[in-house]
Amino acid sequence: MNISITFRQMDASAAIKTYAREKVAKLQKFLRQPMTAKVTLSLDKLRHVAETRISSGGAHLEAREKGDDMYASIDRVIDKLERQIRGAKGAAQSKSRRGGATLRGGKRPKPLEGPLPADEQSKPKAKAKAKRAKPKATTKQATAAHKTKKR
């Protein structure tokens, strides 16, 4: 785990630095591989800005937050990153659950092979009755029918 913290347009504070380092380190528990994080804390006019970029394996996450207080900005950035990590993790899990089949031409699951169970073979297949579709009424016919129903 490698966390680098950069201060821009403001004096470096040990308290803010340790606070940011502890918060970002807690995100490691959601990730499978070791992470590399870059945290940039800056002052933009009178707004405190916290930016964080995290790389872990193939996942690259980024968040930025502005606020009146630096601690609050750091908290909101961590919340955003946590939501991103959970979303990416959920997408990966659902993809593995459906067997890797994708909508864009990925691998499809293999069809079932072999004979059908005995109870399914003995059932006769029901024939569906063919229904003849009724022709739709034209707008003139529909308005005439509607007028006669009102009277």
C-alpha positions in Angstrom: 0.0 0.0 0.0 1.5 3.3 -1.2 -0.2 6.5 -0.2 1.3 9.9 -1.3 -0.2 13.2 0.0 0.4 16.5 -1.7 -0.5 20.0 -0.5 -1.0 22.8 -2.9 -1.5 26.5 -2.1 -1.5 25.7 1.6 0.8 24.8 4.4 1.3 21.1 5.2 -0.2 20.0 8.4 0.7 16.8 10.2 -2.8 16.4 11.6 -4.5 16.6 8.2 -1.8 14.4 6.6 -2.4 11.6 9.2 -6.1 12.0 9.0 -6.1 11.6 5.2 -3.7 8.7 5.4 -5.8 6.8 7.9 -9.0 7.4 5.9 -7.5 6.2 2.6 -5.9 3.2 4.2 -9.3 2.0 5.3 -10.3 1.6 1.7 -7.8 -1.2 1.3 -10.2 -3.6 3.0 -12.6 -3.3 0.0 -9.9 -4.1 -2.6 -8.3 -7.4 -3.3 -4.9 -6.2 -4.5 -2.6 -3.7 -2.9 -3.5 -0.1 -3.8 -1.5 3.0 -4.8 -3.2 6.2 -3.7 -2.4 9.8 -4.6 -4.2 12.4 -2.4 -4.0 16.1 -3.4 -5.2 18.7 -0.8 -5.4 22.3 -2.0 -7.0 25.6 -1.3 -9.0 27.1 -4.2 -10.0 30.7 -3.3 -11.8 30.0 0.0 -12.8 26.4 -0.8 -10.9 23.4 0.5 -10.4 20.8 -2.3 -9.6 17.1 -1.8 -8.7 15.0 -4.8 -7.9 11.3 -4.6 -6.8 8.8 -7.2 -6.6 5.1 -6.4 -5.1 2.3 -8.5 -5.5 -1.3 -7.5 -4.8 -4.0 -10.0 -7.0 -3.1 -13.0 -9.3 -0.7 -11.1 -8.6 3.0 -11.3 -10.9 5.2 -9.2 -11.0 9.0 -8.9 -12.9 11.5 -6.8 -12.9 15.2 -6.1 -14.7 17.2 -3.5 -14.9 20.9 -2.5 -16.0 22.2 0.9 -15.6 24.8 3.6 -13.7 22.4 5.8 -10.7 20.2 4.8 -11.7 17.3 7.1 -15.3 17.3 5.7 -13.9 17.3 2.1 -11.7 14.3 2.9 -14.7 12.5 4.4 -16.8 13.1 1.4 -14.1 12.0 -1.0 -13.7 8.7 0.9 -17.5 8.2 0.7 -17.4 8.7 -3.0 -14.5 6.3 -3.5 -16.2 3.7 -1.3 -19.3 3.8 -3.4 -17.3 3.4 -6.6 -15.4 0.4 -5.2 -18.7 -1.3 -4.1 -20.2 -0.6 -7.5 -17.2 -2.1 -9.4 -17.2 -5.1 -7.0 -20.9 -5.7 -7.5 -20.6 -5.5 -11.3 -17.7 -8.0 -11.3 -19.7 -10.4 -9.0 -22.8 -10.3 -11.2 -20.7 -10.9 -14.3 -19.1 -14.0 -12.7 -22.5 -15.3 -11.5 -24.1 -15.3 -14.9 -21.3 -17.5 -16.2 -19.3 -14.9 -18.1 -22.0 -14.4 -20.8 -22.1 -10.9 -21.9 -24.4 -8.9 -24.2 -21.5 -8.0 -26.5 -20.7 -11.4 -27.7 -18.8 -13.0 -24.8 -18.7 -16.7 -24.0 -22.2 -18.3 -23.7 -23.0 -21.0 -21.2 -23.0 -24.5 -22.7 -26.4 -26.0 -23.4 -27.6 -29.0 -21.5 -26.8 -32.3 -23.1 -28.2 -35.8 -22.6 -31.6 -37.3 -22.5 -34.5 -35.6 -20.8 -35.7 -36.9 -17.4 -38.4 -39.6 -17.6 -41.3 -37.4 -16.4 -40.6 -34.8 -19.1 -40.5 -37.4 -21.9 -43.9 -38.9 -21.1 -45.8 -35.6 -21.1 -47.6 -34.9 -24.4 -47.0 -31.5 -25.8 -50.1 -29.3 -25.9 -50.9 -27.7 -29.2 -51.7 -24.0 -29.0 -54.7 -22.8 -30.8 -54.0 -20.3 -33.5 -55.8 -17.1 -32.9 -56.8 -15.0 -35.8 -56.0 -11.4 -35.3 -58.9 -9.0 -35.7 -58.4 -6.2 -38.2 -58.1 -2.9 -36.5 -60.8 -0.4 -37.1 -59.9 2.7 -39.1 -60.1 6.1 -37.4 -63.4 6.9 -39.1 -65.0 3.6 -37.9 -63.7 4.1 -34.4 -65.1 7.6 -34.1 -68.4 6.5 -35.6 -68.6 3.7 -33.0 -67.7 6.0 -30.2 -70.4 8.5 -31.2 -73.0 5.9 -31.3 -72.1 4.6 -27.9 -72.5 8.1 -26.4 -76.1 8.4 -27.6 
